[in-house]
């Protein structure tokens, strides 16, 4: 079982307690040149899980000293994310 399968199982089991996925996108935490790819993959993962599980997971981003601009970050998010 891979990590995505484990994540899916936990979200399904605790769906009433898990409002979404949270990621930390800060210089030194995420490689600068990979930050946008990681963010897009995180949003895609939330969409995939929502479709498969019938959930409404949001994506929350914690940024301090972000490797991407605010407009780049917001451009990847969906309504209701933050």
N, CA, C and O of each residue as an XYZ file, in Angstrom:
328
protein
N       0.849     -1.179      0.000
C       0.000      0.000      0.000
C       0.895      1.241      0.000
O       1.793      1.368      0.832
N       0.641      2.151     -0.938
C       1.455      3.369     -0.993
C       0.844      4.475     -0.124
O      -0.235      4.304      0.444
N       1.539      5.600     -0.029
C       1.088      6.700      0.835
C      -0.244      7.290      0.389
O      -1.046      7.697      1.229
N      -0.495      7.344     -0.927
C      -1.772      7.883     -1.419
C      -2.915      6.979     -0.991
O      -3.976      7.462     -0.596
N      -2.706      5.669     -1.067
C      -3.731      4.724     -0.613
C      -4.001      4.888      0.879
O      -5.150      4.845      1.317
N      -2.942      5.074      1.651
C      -3.100      5.280      3.100
C      -3.851      6.576      3.383
O      -4.737      6.619      4.237
N      -3.490      7.629      2.658
C      -4.161      8.918      2.818
C      -5.647      8.784      2.495
O      -6.499      9.286      3.227
N      -5.941      8.115      1.411
C      -7.340      7.907      1.010
C      -8.103      7.165      2.103
O      -9.228      7.539      2.437
N      -7.504      6.120      2.660
C      -8.158      5.332      3.701
C      -8.440      6.184      4.945
O      -9.522      6.098      5.527
N      -7.470      6.999      5.347
C      -7.647      7.845      6.535
C      -8.723      8.905      6.285
O      -9.574      9.141      7.144
N      -8.687      9.541      5.115
C      -9.687     10.566      4.807
C     -11.079      9.954      4.761
O     -12.038     10.551      5.250
N     -11.193      8.775      4.180
C     -12.494      8.112      4.117
C     -12.997      7.778      5.518
O     -14.176      7.964      5.817
N     -12.113      7.289      6.368
C     -12.493      6.898      7.729
C     -12.854      8.102      8.598
O     -13.746      8.013      9.441
N     -12.167      9.221      8.395
C     -12.370     10.399      9.248
C     -12.907     11.594      8.461
O     -12.585     12.741      8.770
N     -13.713     11.325      7.459
C     -14.189     12.376      6.552
C     -14.896     13.531      7.263
O     -14.849     14.663      6.782
N     -15.543     13.271      8.388
C     -16.229     14.346      9.114
C     -15.255     15.230      9.889
O     -15.640     16.295     10.371
N     -14.015     14.806     10.013
C     -13.032     15.530     10.813
C     -11.907     16.145      9.981
O     -11.132     16.956     10.489
N     -11.814     15.765      8.720
C     -10.726     16.259      7.871
C     -11.309     17.200      6.811
O     -11.932     16.737      5.856
N     -11.114     18.513      6.968
C     -11.694     19.465      6.018
C     -10.890     19.619      4.730
O     -11.403     20.131      3.735
N      -9.621     19.174      4.746
C      -8.834     19.344      3.533
C      -7.391     18.934      3.705
O      -7.009     18.312      4.696
N      -6.603     19.298      2.715
C      -5.170     19.031      2.715
C      -4.435     20.335      2.973
O      -4.803     21.380      2.437
N      -3.402     20.272      3.792
C      -2.625     21.475      4.087
C      -1.174     21.226      3.713
O      -0.605     20.177      4.015
N      -0.592     22.209      3.055
C       0.811     22.111      2.684
C       1.571     23.339      3.115
O       1.010     24.432      3.203
N       2.850     23.161      3.386
C       3.700     24.296      3.744
C       4.633     24.567      2.574
O       5.445     23.719      2.207
N       4.513     25.734      2.001
C       5.310     26.131      0.850
C       6.171     27.324      1.247
O       5.783     28.478      1.062
N       7.341     27.027      1.793
C       8.276     28.062      2.242
C       9.668     27.721      1.731
O      10.024     26.549      1.603
N      10.456     28.760      1.438
C      11.838     28.532      1.027
C      12.549     27.724      2.110
O      12.383     27.980      3.303
N      13.326     26.766      1.686
C      14.017     25.898      2.633
C      13.218     24.656      2.983
O      13.782     23.684      3.485
N      11.918     24.668      2.730
C      11.060     23.508      2.980
C      10.779     22.801      1.664
O      10.854     21.575      1.578
N      10.458     23.577      0.649
C      10.157     23.072     -0.691
C      11.209     23.650     -1.638
O      11.476     24.851     -1.599
N      11.812     22.809     -2.492
C      12.773     23.356     -3.461
C      12.103     24.424     -4.334
O      11.026     24.193     -4.884
N      12.739     25.580     -4.455
C      12.145     26.702     -5.187
C      11.657     26.311     -6.573
O      10.560     26.699     -6.974
N      12.444     25.559     -7.297
C      12.096     25.208     -8.670
C      11.000     24.142     -8.760
O      10.487     23.879     -9.848
N      10.637     23.528     -7.636
C       9.600     22.488     -7.621
C       8.302     22.947     -6.964
O       7.299     22.236     -7.034
N       8.297     24.108     -6.333
C       7.148     24.546     -5.538
C       5.853     24.565     -6.342
O       4.829     24.071     -5.868
N       5.880     25.126     -7.548
C       4.662     25.210     -8.353
C       4.167     23.813     -8.731
O       2.965     23.553     -8.690
N       5.077     22.920     -9.097
C       4.683     21.547     -9.426
C       4.054     20.851     -8.222
O       3.038     20.168     -8.356
N       4.658     21.025     -7.051
C       4.115     20.407     -5.841
C       2.719     20.932     -5.528
O       1.827     20.165     -5.166
N       2.536     22.225     -5.667
C       1.231     22.816     -5.396
C       0.181     22.285     -6.369
O      -0.920     21.923     -5.956
N       0.510     22.238     -7.640
C      -0.437     21.712     -8.631
C      -0.777     20.256     -8.346
O      -1.931     19.851     -8.481
N       0.212     19.472     -7.957
C      -0.041     18.062     -7.632
C      -0.923     17.921     -6.405
O      -1.739     17.003     -6.328
N      -0.766     18.821     -5.447
C      -1.588     18.781     -4.242
C      -3.052     19.081     -4.568
O      -3.953     18.410     -4.066
N      -3.283     20.085     -5.405
C      -4.645     20.428     -5.827
C      -5.246     19.270     -6.633
O      -6.412     18.924     -6.446
N      -4.455     18.675     -7.522
C      -4.927     17.526     -8.306
C      -5.271     16.349     -7.395
O      -6.254     15.648     -7.636
N      -4.475     16.126     -6.356
C      -4.745     15.045     -5.409
C      -6.059     15.297     -4.679
O      -6.864     14.379     -4.526
N      -6.283     16.516     -4.230
C      -7.555     16.835     -3.559
C      -8.728     16.594     -4.506
O      -9.749     16.039     -4.100
N      -8.590     17.007     -5.760
C      -9.650     16.779     -6.744
C      -9.901     15.288     -6.953
O     -11.048     14.846     -7.015
N      -8.823     14.522     -7.062
C      -8.946     13.075     -7.259
C      -9.656     12.419     -6.076
O     -10.552     11.594     -6.256
N      -9.247     12.794     -4.874
C      -9.877     12.225     -3.680
C     -11.338     12.637     -3.575
O     -12.188     11.827     -3.203
N     -11.633     13.888     -3.899
C     -13.021     14.349     -3.869
C     -13.884     13.539     -4.831
O     -14.996     13.135     -4.494
N     -13.366     13.310     -6.013
C     -14.114     12.549     -7.014
C     -14.321     11.098     -6.559
O     -15.419     10.554     -6.677
N     -13.272     10.491     -6.048
C     -13.331      9.084     -5.649
C     -14.142      8.853     -4.382
O     -14.885      7.876     -4.289
N     -14.005      9.749     -3.403
C     -14.648      9.549     -2.102
C     -15.949     10.324     -1.922
O     -16.691     10.081     -0.970
N     -16.229     11.256     -2.834
C     -17.421     12.092     -2.675
C     -17.260     13.123     -1.584
O     -18.242     13.550     -0.976
N     -16.025     13.527     -1.329
C     -15.747     14.526     -0.298
C     -15.627     15.902     -0.941
O     -15.704     16.041     -2.162
N     -15.438     16.912     -0.101
C     -15.214     18.279     -0.576
C     -13.968     18.803      0.145
O     -14.037     19.762      0.914
N     -12.843     18.162     -0.117
C     -11.592     18.573      0.517
C     -11.123     19.897     -0.058
O     -11.139     20.103     -1.271
N     -10.708     20.784      0.818
C     -10.106     22.051      0.401
C      -8.594     21.927      0.472
O      -8.067     20.973      1.044
N      -7.913     22.874     -0.099
C      -6.457     22.923     -0.034
C      -6.075     24.203      0.691
O      -6.484     25.297      0.302
N      -5.289     24.057      1.745
C      -4.826     25.197      2.530
C      -3.311     25.257      2.417
O      -2.629     24.245      2.580
N      -2.794     26.427      2.144
C      -1.357     26.606      1.970
C      -0.812     27.514      3.062
O      -1.302     28.625      3.265
N       0.200     27.033      3.755
C       0.918     27.820      4.757
C       2.176     28.348      4.080
O       3.013     27.569      3.624
N       2.308     29.649      4.015
C       3.500     30.223      3.393
C       4.152     31.234      4.322
O       3.492     32.111      4.880
N       5.411     31.097      4.470
C       6.272     32.080      5.101
C       7.516     32.108      4.232
O       8.175     31.081      4.064
N       7.846     33.254      3.682
C       8.986     33.346      2.788
C       8.786     32.403      1.592
O       9.623     31.548      1.303
N       7.680     32.582      0.926
C       7.261     31.691     -0.166
C       8.206     31.745     -1.366
O       8.698     32.815     -1.722
N       8.459     30.589     -1.989
C       9.286     30.565     -3.195
C       8.527     30.986     -4.450
O       9.112     31.046     -5.532
N       7.245     31.276     -4.321
C       6.443     31.721     -5.454
C       5.678     32.976     -5.068
O       5.469     33.238     -3.883
N       5.259     33.753     -6.056
C       4.518     34.976     -5.759
C       3.107     34.621     -5.304
O       2.614     33.521     -5.555
N       2.476     35.560     -4.639
C       1.098     35.344     -4.183
C       0.168     35.107     -5.367
O      -0.726     34.264     -5.285
N       0.360     35.829     -6.459
C      -0.517     35.638     -7.625
C      -0.316     34.261     -8.244
O      -1.282     33.662     -8.715
N       0.912     33.740     -8.259
C       1.148     32.385     -8.762
C       0.452     31.361     -7.880
O      -0.174     30.423     -8.374
N       0.566     31.550     -6.571
C      -0.038     30.635     -5.616
C      -1.559     30.644     -5.771
O      -2.177     29.586     -5.896
N      -2.153     31.811     -5.764
C      -3.606     31.929     -5.865
C      -4.113     31.395     -7.203
O      -5.213     30.848     -7.278
N      -3.315     31.553     -8.253
C      -3.705     31.052     -9.565
C      -3.884     29.553     -9.626
O      -4.578     29.052    -10.512
N      -3.274     28.822     -8.703
C      -3.393     27.355     -8.663
C      -4.561     26.871     -7.810
O      -5.014     25.735     -7.950
N      -5.038     27.731     -6.934
C      -6.079     27.305     -5.994
C      -7.460     27.436     -6.601
O      -7.661     28.120     -7.604
N      -8.412     26.760     -5.964
C      -9.798     26.786     -6.400
C     -10.616     27.640     -5.428
O     -10.147     27.943     -4.331
N     -11.813     28.023     -5.812
C     -12.678     28.752     -4.867
C     -12.844     27.935     -3.575
O     -13.071     26.726     -3.619
N     -12.727     28.606     -2.443
C     -12.870     27.937     -1.156
C     -11.539     27.495     -0.561
O     -11.484     27.116      0.609
N     -10.463     27.536     -1.349
C      -9.136     27.177     -0.844
C      -8.468     28.423     -0.303
O      -8.912     29.541     -0.565
N      -7.408     28.230      0.445
C      -6.719     29.387      0.979
C      -5.345     29.100      1.450
O      -4.654     30.001      1.926
